[in-house]
């Protein structure tokens, strides 16, 4: 039996569980939970996995869940979905929109919504896990369904690893993950090599001398100093990196002072950097340090700047051989709806999991926008303006065909390794 035929056999039951999966998705969407607070979500995930016959490990790294389904001799593959939502007030107008509020890590009361689509990832993986469990005669090996907390804060994978994940589940041979992105629903996109950027967050504090707003000669103005730094930082990508070295540098916050007639004595900048290779990353970080120190010196700052490194996300670099296998499976499963994804400047912590096991991985894009809406915006040339992106209060995947496509993609990817090896498989490279 060819790989596509095996996948079709496993997916034959999708129609029977579609309405149930849609209900699960709507429930998760309406009950969004922040990172490290995904208790309700984790409980629902564990219940579903247990009902499908998985051996379930709960509370990994706080709220992480891993389901293990052994089905004879063969490879072990890991499918991962993240569970957390964002501190965003949902404005989609959906009947199942989130109205949840919660207390965040620093004690603030914030709205919470699944504005990045992690609820769709969870539902798709639950669907794939259930279909694989219901078709044991179609594959051999071990399936690991991993549900990770706190991808958005960037420490969810690390906490699972610190809590002994590598010792608590079988050692996988390969890992797979997907993410909804603002492309037409029903489409999937793979990319060998670099796919998502690394991300670095830096907090910069600069020090001047405060004075009355009417007497700037008595001050060393940190607002002017910070403004010069912001402008100069924009030259790093445009003037210090080659055109073939993509990078993004954003000053997302500049905070100084409390009154228009008071020159403050310090200012704070929050900087975010996205790069795709370590050489570019180190070059940009070194340039930031050089520019900040030089501008402070030029302004006569009362003391040197303080630069604190915050959350770091690793780059996502897909294994070429694994991606080729998955791309071939997607072409067979989706036809012209399977393609090559572009490079993305978003960031993820998924790669920390396969890296900890020392295994290859691939990560792909799953379209989630109503196709007619997308194509209309494309014809107008207004995709960037009219199609909400991840983290927008207006972002919400169209339920179908996104959900079906996400389940199909996970099953197809899993079967590139788990399909019975004694049967001919013309799709293997």
QUIMO-V197879 format. One record per pair of residues at least 12 apart in sequence whose ideal C-beta (glycine too) atoms are under 7 Angstrom apart, sorted by the first residue. I is the first residue (numbers start at 1). J is the second residue. Records with the same first field share a line. If there is no record, write none. Layout:
# QUIMO-V197879
I = J / J
This chain:
# QUIMO-V197879
1 = 423
2 = 425 / 426 / 427
3 = 329 / 332 / 415 / 416 / 419 / 425 / 427
4 = 332 / 333
6 = 138 / 415 / 419
7 = 333 / 411 / 412 / 415
9 = 135 / 138
10 = 131 / 132 / 135 / 138 / 411 / 415
11 = 131 / 408 / 411
13 = 131 / 134
14 = 131 / 404 / 407
17 = 127 / 130
21 = 123 / 127 / 403
22 = 399 / 403
24 = 123 / 126
25 = 119 / 120 / 123 / 399 / 403
26 = 96
28 = 41 / 119 / 122 / 123
29 = 96 / 98 / 114 / 119
30 = 96 / 98
31 = 100
32 = 85 / 98 / 100 / 112 / 113 / 114
33 = 84 / 85 / 112
34 = 84 / 85 / 87 / 102 / 104 / 112
35 = 84 / 149 / 150 / 152 / 153 / 156
36 = 62 / 63 / 149 / 150
37 = 102
38 = 63 / 83 / 84 / 149
39 = 63
41 = 83 / 122
42 = 58 / 63 / 65 / 83 / 147
45 = 65 / 122 / 126 / 147
46 = 58 / 65
48 = 126
49 = 67 / 129 / 145
52 = 129 / 130 / 133
53 = 69 / 133
54 = 67 / 68 / 69 / 129 / 145
55 = 68
57 = 168 / 169
60 = 160 / 163 / 165 / 168
61 = 149 / 156 / 159 / 160 / 162 / 163
62 = 149 / 159
63 = 149
64 = 147 / 148 / 149 / 160
65 = 147
66 = 144 / 146 / 168 / 169
67 = 129 / 145
68 = 142 / 144 / 169 / 170
69 = 132 / 133 / 142 / 143
70 = 142
71 = 136 / 139 / 140 / 141 / 142
72 = 140
73 = 140
74 = 140 / 141 / 418
75 = 141 / 173 / 417 / 418
76 = 141 / 142 / 144 / 170 / 171 / 172 / 173
77 = 141 / 143 / 144 / 172 / 173 / 174 / 176 / 414 / 417 / 418
78 = 144 / 146 / 172 / 175
79 = 125 / 128 / 144 / 145 / 146 / 176 / 410 / 414
80 = 146 / 148 / 175 / 177 / 350 / 353
81 = 121 / 122 / 125 / 147
82 = 118 / 121 / 148 / 151 / 156
83 = 118 / 122 / 147 / 148 / 149
84 = 118 / 149 / 150 / 151 / 152
85 = 112 / 113 / 114 / 118
86 = 113 / 115 / 116 / 152 / 391
87 = 104 / 110 / 111 / 112
88 = 111 / 113 / 115 / 391 / 393
89 = 111 / 113 / 393
90 = 113 / 115 / 393
91 = 393 / 394
92 = 394 / 396
94 = 396
98 = 112 / 113 / 114
100 = 112
115 = 390 / 391 / 392 / 393 / 395
116 = 390 / 391
117 = 180 / 368 / 390 / 397
118 = 151
120 = 180 / 368 / 397 / 402 / 403 / 406
121 = 178
122 = 147
123 = 403
124 = 403 / 406 / 407 / 410
125 = 145 / 410
127 = 407
128 = 407 / 410 / 411 / 414
129 = 145
131 = 407 / 411
132 = 411 / 414
139 = 415 / 418 / 419 / 420
140 = 418 / 420
141 = 417 / 418
142 = 170
143 = 414 / 418
144 = 169 / 170 / 172
148 = 160
151 = 348 / 349
153 = 311
154 = 311 / 313 / 349
156 = 349
157 = 349 / 350 / 352 / 353
158 = 352
161 = 352 / 356
166 = 356 / 357
171 = 357
172 = 357 / 359
173 = 359 / 417
174 = 322 / 359 / 360 / 361 / 417
175 = 353 / 354 / 359 / 361
176 = 361 / 362 / 410 / 413 / 414
177 = 350 / 363
178 = 363 / 364 / 366 / 406 / 409 / 410
179 = 365 / 366
180 = 366 / 368 / 397 / 402
181 = 365 / 366 / 367 / 368 / 390
182 = 368 / 369 / 387 / 388 / 389
183 = 365 / 367 / 369
184 = 367 / 369 / 371 / 374
185 = 367 / 368 / 369 / 370 / 371 / 398 / 401 / 402 / 405
186 = 337 / 367 / 371 / 401 / 405
187 = 337 / 339 / 367
188 = 330 / 334 / 337 / 338 / 364 / 365 / 366 / 405 / 409
189 = 339 / 340 / 341 / 364 / 365
190 = 323 / 326 / 327 / 330 / 340 / 341 / 362 / 364
191 = 318 / 340 / 341
192 = 318 / 320 / 323 / 324
193 = 317 / 318 / 320
194 = 276 / 315 / 317 / 343
195 = 316 / 317 / 318 / 341 / 343 / 344 / 363
196 = 315 / 316 / 344 / 346 / 347 / 348
197 = 274 / 275 / 276 / 315 / 345 / 347
198 = 274 / 275 / 281 / 313 / 314 / 315 / 347
199 = 272 / 273 / 274 / 312 / 313 / 347
200 = 273 / 281 / 285 / 309 / 312
201 = 272 / 310 / 311
202 = 271 / 288 / 307 / 308 / 309 / 310
203 = 268 / 270 / 308 / 310
204 = 268 / 269 / 271 / 292 / 305 / 307
205 = 266 / 268 / 305 / 306
206 = 222 / 225 / 226 / 266 / 267 / 296 / 301 / 305
207 = 222 / 265 / 266 / 301 / 302 / 303
208 = 220 / 221 / 222 / 225 / 265 / 266 / 301 / 302
209 = 265 / 302
210 = 262 / 263 / 264 / 265
211 = 263
212 = 261 / 262
213 = 260 / 261 / 262 / 263
214 = 261
216 = 263
219 = 263
220 = 299 / 300 / 301 / 302
221 = 263
222 = 256 / 264 / 265 / 266 / 267
223 = 256 / 257 / 267
225 = 267 / 295 / 296 / 299 / 301
226 = 254 / 256 / 267 / 269
228 = 295
229 = 269 / 291 / 292 / 295
230 = 251 / 254
232 = 291 / 295
233 = 249 / 251 / 288 / 291
236 = 249 / 284 / 287 / 288
237 = 249
240 = 283 / 287
241 = 280 / 283
245 = 280
246 = 276 / 343
247 = 274 / 275 / 280 / 284
248 = 274 / 345
249 = 271 / 273 / 284
250 = 272
251 = 269 / 271
252 = 270 / 272
253 = 269 / 270
254 = 267 / 269
255 = 267 / 268
256 = 268
271 = 288
273 = 285
274 = 345 / 347
276 = 315
289 = 307
292 = 305 / 307
293 = 305
313 = 347 / 348 / 349
314 = 349 / 351 / 352
316 = 348 / 350 / 351 / 363
318 = 361 / 362 / 363
319 = 360 / 361 / 362
322 = 360 / 361 / 362
323 = 362
324 = 429
325 = 416 / 428 / 429
326 = 362 / 364 / 413 / 416
328 = 427
329 = 412 / 413 / 416 / 427
330 = 409 / 412
332 = 427
333 = 408 / 412
341 = 364 / 365
350 = 363
364 = 409
366 = 402 / 405 / 406 / 409
368 = 397 / 398 / 402
369 = 387 / 398
370 = 398
374 = 387
